[in-house]
Amino acid sequence: MRLADSYWRRRLHPAGAWLRVLLFYVLAWALWRHAWAGAVAAAGAIVTCPWWFPPSKRVDGFLPRALLGERVWLDMTPPSARAGALLAMCLLLGALGWALVAGQAFPALALVVVVTVLRAGFLALVARLPAADPDTTEKTLGRMLADAEGA
């Protein structure tokens, strides 16, 4: 399943991108406190956050460049490698969710740190992709802009 290019353009908006980072920690806190309504609200906010901001017209700043790099990486990577990365992320987030809900302080804190470091490291790597592969980046941006004009 592929996300629409218009959704990706909305994800690139800097305010929405940084808000999703913050909402991840709100979700972790709500799970830790067993505040189920807060957890559902935070998860819903993470999913719907891209529609709160207009589509981005520029790719300035670290996080929008990293998200564009993530899209380029998805376009360049074979499906089997993407599936492996998705499985690893789901297992890690599942372990984090279990530790938070079970109230295990040290594993929960350790997993929050691990998830944060791995995600930041991945974003730091893919943030370099648009500069390293300008042809693929131009194709990706062109497709995203064409989709936005057609909508």
Buried (B, 14 or more C-beta within 10 A) or exposed (E): EEEEBBBBBBBBBBEBBBBBBEBBEBBBBBBBEEBEEBBEBBBEBBEEBBEEBEBBEEBEEEBBBBBBBBBBBBBEEEEEEEEEBEEEBEEBEEBBBBBBBEEBEEBBBBBBEEBBEEBEEBBEEBBEBBEEBEEBBEEBBEBBBEBBEEE
